[in-house]
Amino acid sequence: MTDERPPICDYEGSDYQTTFWDQGEREYEDRVEQIALDRLLPPGGERLLEVGAGAGRNTPRYKNFNQIVLLDYSFTQLQKAQERLGKSKDYVYVAGDVYRLPFVTGSFDCATMIRTLHHMSDAPAALGQIRRILQEKGVFILEYANKRNLKSIGRYLLGRQDWNPFSPQPIEFAELHFDFHPRTVRKWLRELDFRVERQLTVSHFRLNLLKRTLPTSLLVFLDSIAQHTGRWWQLTPSVFVRNTAVGTRTPGEKLDAFFQCPKCGQSDLKETEDQLKCTSCGQVWPIQDGIYDFRAK
């Protein structure tokens, strides 16, 4: 496997959960995202991978799965998730790189990626890794930042924005912050052997004026109705998509394995109390306070 990979947006040491969610007046966004997830998630399953889990804001919403694997590149965010959720066999905490997922092929029957794709400079590569670790007919819930939203369209038509919201290319509006065109995302998903099954448009009323003047419960109710229009058009800043993995992927040689070495791709790893060691390439991956650390060395 190559050591080359796209740059990583690292939230190490960030107080993102506190400043953005807990104190950021984003109750509306959080509640409408929960509605979208409830509508798209399967009723349950064996093992779910949460890509970009952060401090575990969404993790309790996956309670109908027997095991949830929280993956994030930031070790400190996973520590916060562990403080929130606790240590148990129901949760596996993994610090790792979405471009080199440390799991064997076909390890999961469901995966989610919420508010994470917008940090991917090579989104197809990240989505391809999700497809690899999913079983056939596995469900993938993706949320992405939509460049073709009403606000960006209005700014563009008024000459207050240089980039074209109708063009298919992703736009990097800040370092490692990307918006995507819905048609482009659907194209990537189809090319990677996903079948797009349902689309919901979310956060129709993400405007500070509306959030300050109207009751949050009213905005949430209206958004819950408007989400269904995602079937026909996508004009909101956030889009949720339910996909099903089609086709098959060749499983690893060691059928009972779960982790695989991100460095060499082999799955024969020997676990001790404080590390995993790859018997193929000799790479050692630490285990610290119950968190597996597969980040690039």
C-alpha positions as CSV (number, residue, x, y, z in Angstrom):
1,M,0.0,0.0,0.0
2,T,1.2,3.5,-0.8
3,D,2.0,6.0,2.0
4,E,0.7,8.9,-0.1
5,R,-2.6,10.2,0.9
6,P,-4.6,13.5,0.8
7,P,-4.2,16.0,3.7
8,I,-6.2,15.4,6.9
9,C,-8.3,17.9,8.7
10,D,-7.4,17.2,12.3
11,Y,-9.5,18.3,15.2
12,E,-6.9,17.3,17.8
13,G,-7.3,19.5,20.9
14,S,-10.3,21.3,19.5
15,D,-13.3,22.2,21.7
16,Y,-15.6,21.9,18.6
17,Q,-18.3,20.0,20.5
18,T,-18.6,22.7,23.1
19,T,-18.2,25.8,21.0
20,F,-20.1,24.7,17.9
21,W,-22.8,22.4,19.3
22,D,-23.3,22.8,23.0
23,Q,-22.9,26.6,23.1
24,G,-23.3,27.5,19.4
25,E,-27.1,27.9,19.3
26,R,-27.5,24.9,16.9
27,E,-30.3,23.1,18.5
28,Y,-32.3,23.5,15.3
29,E,-29.6,21.8,13.2
30,D,-29.1,19.0,15.6
31,R,-32.8,18.2,15.9
32,V,-33.4,18.2,12.1
33,E,-30.4,16.0,11.5
34,Q,-31.8,13.5,14.1
35,I,-35.0,13.4,12.1
36,A,-33.2,12.7,8.9
37,L,-31.1,9.9,10.5
38,D,-34.2,8.3,12.0
39,R,-35.8,8.3,8.6
40,L,-32.8,6.8,6.8
41,L,-31.3,4.3,9.2
42,P,-32.2,0.7,9.0
43,P,-34.1,-0.7,12.1
44,G,-31.0,-2.2,13.4
45,G,-28.0,-4.4,12.7
46,E,-24.8,-6.0,13.9
47,R,-22.0,-3.5,13.5
48,L,-22.1,0.2,12.4
49,L,-19.1,2.3,11.5
50,E,-19.4,6.0,12.4
51,V,-16.9,7.9,10.2
52,G,-16.0,11.3,11.7
53,A,-17.6,10.4,15.0
54,G,-15.9,13.3,16.8
55,A,-17.1,13.6,20.4
56,G,-20.0,11.2,19.9
57,R,-22.8,13.6,19.3
58,N,-24.7,11.2,17.0
59,T,-23.6,7.9,18.4
60,P,-26.6,7.4,20.8
61,R,-28.8,7.6,17.7
62,Y,-27.4,4.3,16.5
63,K,-28.6,2.4,19.6
64,N,-30.3,-0.4,17.6
65,F,-26.9,-1.7,16.5
66,N,-25.1,-4.4,18.5
67,Q,-21.8,-2.6,18.2
68,I,-20.7,0.9,17.1
69,V,-17.2,1.6,15.9
70,L,-16.4,5.3,16.3
71,L,-13.7,6.4,13.9
72,D,-12.0,9.9,14.0
73,Y,-8.5,11.1,13.2
74,S,-8.5,13.1,16.5
75,F,-7.5,11.2,19.5
76,T,-8.8,13.9,21.9
77,Q,-12.2,13.9,20.2
78,L,-12.4,10.2,20.8
79,Q,-11.5,10.7,24.4
80,K,-14.4,13.1,24.8
81,A,-16.7,10.5,23.1
82,Q,-15.5,7.9,25.6
83,E,-16.2,10.2,28.5
84,R,-19.7,10.7,27.1
85,L,-20.5,7.1,26.2
86,G,-18.3,5.1,28.5
87,K,-16.2,1.9,27.9
88,S,-18.1,-1.2,27.0
89,K,-18.1,-3.9,24.3
90,D,-20.8,-1.9,22.6
91,Y,-18.3,0.8,21.5
92,V,-15.0,0.5,19.8
93,Y,-12.9,3.7,19.6
94,V,-10.5,4.0,16.7
95,A,-8.2,6.9,15.8
96,G,-7.6,6.4,12.1
97,D,-7.5,7.8,8.6
98,V,-10.6,7.5,6.3
99,Y,-8.3,7.1,3.3
100,R,-6.8,4.0,4.8
101,L,-9.5,2.4,7.0
102,P,-8.0,-0.1,9.4
103,F,-10.7,-2.7,8.9
104,V,-10.9,-5.8,6.7
105,T,-13.2,-5.8,3.7
106,G,-16.9,-6.4,4.4
107,S,-16.6,-5.8,8.2
108,F,-19.8,-3.7,8.6
109,D,-23.4,-3.9,7.7
110,C,-23.9,-0.1,8.1
111,A,-21.8,3.1,8.0
112,T,-22.5,6.7,8.5
113,M,-20.6,9.8,7.5
114,I,-22.2,13.0,8.9
115,R,-20.6,16.5,8.6
116,T,-17.4,14.9,7.5
117,L,-17.2,14.6,3.7
118,H,-16.8,18.4,3.5
119,H,-13.2,17.9,4.8
120,M,-12.3,15.5,2.1
121,S,-10.1,16.8,-0.7
122,D,-10.4,13.4,-2.4
123,A,-14.0,12.5,-1.7
124,P,-14.2,9.6,-4.1
125,A,-11.2,7.9,-2.4
126,A,-12.9,8.3,1.0
127,L,-16.2,7.0,-0.3
128,G,-14.4,4.1,-1.9
129,Q,-13.0,3.0,1.4
130,I,-16.5,3.1,2.9
131,R,-17.7,0.8,0.1
132,R,-14.8,-1.6,0.7
133,I,-15.6,-2.2,4.4
134,L,-19.3,-2.6,3.8
135,Q,-20.9,-6.0,3.2
136,E,-23.1,-6.5,0.1
137,K,-26.4,-4.8,0.7
138,G,-24.9,-2.8,3.5
139,V,-26.4,0.6,4.2
140,F,-24.4,3.8,4.0
141,I,-25.9,7.1,5.3
142,L,-24.0,10.1,3.9
143,E,-24.4,13.8,4.6
144,Y,-22.7,16.3,2.5
145,A,-22.5,20.1,2.2
146,N,-24.4,21.2,-0.9
147,K,-22.9,24.0,-3.0
148,R,-26.1,24.4,-5.0
149,N,-28.1,25.9,-2.1
150,L,-30.5,28.8,-2.2
151,K,-28.2,31.2,-0.3
152,S,-25.2,30.5,-2.6
153,I,-27.4,30.8,-5.7
154,G,-28.7,34.2,-4.6
155,R,-25.2,35.5,-3.8
156,Y,-23.9,34.3,-7.1
157,L,-26.8,35.9,-9.1
158,L,-26.3,39.2,-7.2
159,G,-22.6,39.2,-7.9
160,R,-21.6,38.8,-4.3
161,Q,-19.9,35.4,-4.8
162,D,-17.3,34.4,-7.4
163,W,-17.8,30.6,-7.6
164,N,-20.6,29.1,-9.6
165,P,-23.0,27.0,-7.5
166,F,-24.2,25.2,-10.6
167,S,-20.8,23.9,-11.8
168,P,-20.1,20.2,-11.0
169,Q,-16.7,20.7,-9.4
170,P,-16.3,20.8,-5.6
171,I,-15.5,24.3,-4.2
172,E,-12.9,24.7,-1.4
173,F,-14.2,27.9,0.3
174,A,-11.7,27.5,3.1
175,E,-8.8,25.2,3.7
176,L,-10.1,21.6,3.7
177,H,-13.7,22.8,3.7
178,F,-15.5,21.7,0.5
179,D,-19.0,22.1,-0.8
180,F,-20.3,19.6,-3.4
181,H,-22.8,19.5,-6.2
182,P,-25.5,16.9,-5.7
183,R,-25.2,15.5,-9.2
184,T,-21.5,15.0,-8.7
185,V,-21.9,13.2,-5.4
186,R,-24.5,10.8,-6.9
187,K,-22.2,10.1,-9.8
188,W,-19.4,9.2,-7.4
189,L,-21.7,6.9,-5.4
190,R,-22.9,5.1,-8.5
191,E,-19.4,4.6,-9.8
192,L,-18.3,3.1,-6.5
193,D,-21.1,0.5,-6.5
194,F,-23.6,2.3,-4.3
195,R,-27.3,2.5,-5.2
196,V,-28.8,5.8,-4.2
197,E,-32.1,5.0,-2.5
198,R,-33.4,8.1,-0.8
199,Q,-32.4,11.8,-0.5
200,L,-33.5,14.2,2.2
201,T,-32.8,18.0,2.2
202,V,-32.0,19.3,5.6
203,S,-31.6,22.6,7.4
204,H,-34.0,24.6,5.1
205,F,-34.2,27.4,7.7
206,R,-30.5,27.7,8.6
207,L,-30.7,31.5,8.9
208,N,-29.8,33.4,12.1
209,L,-32.8,35.8,11.6
210,L,-35.3,32.9,11.5
211,K,-33.6,31.1,14.4
212,R,-33.7,34.2,16.5
213,T,-37.3,35.1,15.8
214,L,-39.2,31.9,15.4
215,P,-39.6,29.0,17.9
216,T,-37.1,26.2,17.3
217,S,-39.9,23.6,17.5
218,L,-41.7,25.4,14.7
219,L,-38.6,25.4,12.5
220,V,-38.0,21.8,13.2
221,F,-41.5,20.8,12.3
222,L,-41.4,22.8,9.1
223,D,-38.1,21.3,8.2
224,S,-39.3,17.8,8.9
225,I,-42.0,18.3,6.2
226,A,-39.7,20.0,3.7
227,Q,-37.1,17.2,4.0
228,H,-39.2,15.0,1.7
229,T,-38.6,17.5,-1.2
230,G,-35.1,16.1,-1.5
231,R,-36.6,13.4,-3.7
232,W,-37.1,16.0,-6.4
233,W,-34.6,18.8,-5.8
234,Q,-31.7,19.6,-3.5
235,L,-31.4,23.3,-2.6
236,T,-30.5,23.2,1.1
237,P,-27.0,23.6,2.6
238,S,-27.1,20.0,3.9
239,V,-28.2,16.8,2.0
240,F,-28.6,13.3,3.5
241,V,-28.5,10.3,1.3
242,R,-29.3,6.7,2.0
243,N,-27.3,4.2,-0.2
244,T,-27.0,0.5,-0.5
245,A,-23.8,-1.3,-1.4
246,V,-24.2,-3.4,-4.5
247,G,-21.8,-6.0,-5.9
248,T,-19.3,-8.0,-3.9
249,R,-15.8,-7.3,-2.5
250,T,-13.2,-10.0,-1.9
251,P,-12.8,-10.6,1.8
252,G,-9.4,-10.7,3.5
253,E,-7.6,-14.0,3.8
254,K,-8.2,-14.2,7.5
255,L,-12.0,-14.5,7.6
256,D,-12.3,-14.0,11.4
257,A,-10.2,-10.8,11.4
258,F,-11.6,-7.3,12.0
259,F,-8.6,-5.0,11.9
260,Q,-6.2,-4.7,9.1
261,C,-2.9,-2.9,9.0
262,P,-3.2,0.5,7.2
263,K,0.4,0.3,6.2
264,C,0.5,-3.0,4.3
265,G,-3.2,-4.0,4.2
266,Q,-2.7,-7.4,5.9
267,S,-5.1,-8.6,8.6
268,D,-2.8,-10.8,10.7
269,L,-2.4,-8.5,13.7
270,K,-1.5,-9.7,17.2
271,E,-3.1,-7.8,20.0
272,T,-1.7,-7.3,23.5
273,E,-2.9,-5.0,26.2
274,D,-1.3,-1.9,24.8
275,Q,-0.7,-2.5,21.1
276,L,-1.5,-4.3,17.9
277,K,1.5,-5.6,15.9
278,C,1.3,-6.5,12.2
279,T,3.0,-9.8,11.7
280,S,3.5,-9.0,8.0
281,C,5.3,-5.7,8.1
282,G,6.1,-5.4,11.8
283,Q,4.3,-2.1,12.3
284,V,3.1,-1.5,15.8
285,W,-0.2,0.3,16.4
286,P,-0.7,1.6,20.0
287,I,-3.8,1.0,22.2
288,Q,-4.1,3.8,24.7
289,D,-6.8,3.9,27.4
290,G,-9.0,1.6,25.2
291,I,-8.5,3.7,22.0
292,Y,-6.9,2.0,19.0
293,D,-4.5,4.3,17.3
294,F,-4.0,3.7,13.6
295,R,-2.9,7.2,12.6
296,A,-0.2,7.6,10.0
297,K,3.4,7.3,11.4
